[in-house]
Amino acid sequence: MRMFLFVACLASIALAAEAAIPQPSPEAAVRDVYAADALSLRDNGLGAFSDPSARQRLFSRSLLRAIGAAAEIPADPFSDSSPHLVDLKVAATFENGTAGTVGVDFARGDGAREHLTYALVLERREWRIDDIGYALLGGENRTLRGMISR
């Protein structure tokens, strides 16, 4: 009986410790994307989108399946292929349990501003990108899933 109580106490302590481990925020996940993609953004190497291990870490399982089935995928979905990304601003806009959205605003080298909205899901205790929305300069909107599903 003492052994059972001892094991039960240890199990409850372990569960409490696991629950106390802070989960990264959706905003932190998006910042990780730009950190992983830094070389590509400086035209100095492969980006996170071209690296299979980075894609596994950054994207949801659902989006990975869609990317794998796509006939054509964009070269750099994180900057919408904009030249010379500067003045990056990342701001958490919404988080609800297992879903979140994060807005990203940046200036391009030509002075124009771009706005992307990341849709994230919580999978395996980590935030992962499930889609990216693009607000284009001409007022048109599109998404990464929409571009790869054509």
Secondary structure, 3 states (H helix, E strand, C coil): CHHHHHHHHHHHHHHHHHHHCCCCCHHHHHHHHHHHCHHHHCCCCCCHHHCHHHHHHHECHHHHHHHHHCCCCCCCCCCCCCCCCEEEEEEEEEEECCEEEEEEEEECCCCCEEEEEEEEEEECCEEEEEEEEEECCCCCEEEHHHHHCC
